[in-house]
Amino acid sequence: MIEFIINLYEFFCRWILYTVIALLVIYLFLHRLTRCFGTRNIIDEYVCMVMEWIRDAFRD
């Protein structure tokens, strides 16, 4: 039973870690791409909007 709980804990930690890494890679790719096109402010504003949405979701 303890092994099952530990495996479940590792699964969730890995899932969260992979999600964070994937979001970071996507953000860095978009940041570099938009910097080449000269539209950096659009991505920064979008990230700020998503962060506010996440804060509002956890406030309720």
C-alpha positions in Angstrom: 0.0 0.0 0.0 2.9 2.4 0.8 4.5 1.6 -2.5 1.3 2.5 -4.3 1.1 5.9 -2.5 4.8 6.6 -3.3 4.2 5.7 -6.9 1.2 7.9 -7.1 3.2 10.8 -5.5 6.0 10.3 -7.9 3.5 10.3 -10.8 2.0 13.6 -9.8 5.4 15.2 -9.2 6.6 14.0 -12.6 3.4 15.3 -14.2 3.7 18.7 -12.6 7.4 18.9 -13.4 6.9 18.0 -17.1 4.0 20.5 -17.4 6.1 23.3 -16.0 9.0 22.4 -18.2 6.8 22.2 -21.3 5.2 25.6 -20.5 8.7 27.1 -19.9 10.0 25.8 -23.3 6.9 27.1 -25.1 7.3 30.5 -23.4 11.0 30.7 -24.3 10.3 29.7 -27.9 7.6 32.3 -28.3 9.7 34.9 -26.6 12.6 34.3 -29.0 10.3 34.2 -32.0 8.5 37.4 -31.2 11.7 39.1 -30.4 12.9 38.3 -33.9 9.6 39.8 -35.3 9.7 42.8 -33.0 6.4 42.1 -31.3 7.7 41.2 -27.8 5.1 43.2 -25.9 2.2 41.0 -27.2 3.6 37.8 -25.6 4.5 39.6 -22.3 0.9 41.0 -22.1 -0.5 37.6 -22.9 1.6 35.9 -20.1 0.4 38.6 -17.6 -3.2 38.0 -18.6 -2.8 34.2 -18.1 -1.1 34.7 -14.7 -4.0 37.0 -13.6 -6.5 34.3 -14.8 -4.7 31.6 -12.8 -4.7 33.9 -9.7 -8.4 34.5 -10.1 -9.1 30.8 -10.5 -7.3 29.9 -7.2 -8.9 32.8 -5.3 -12.4 31.3 -5.5 
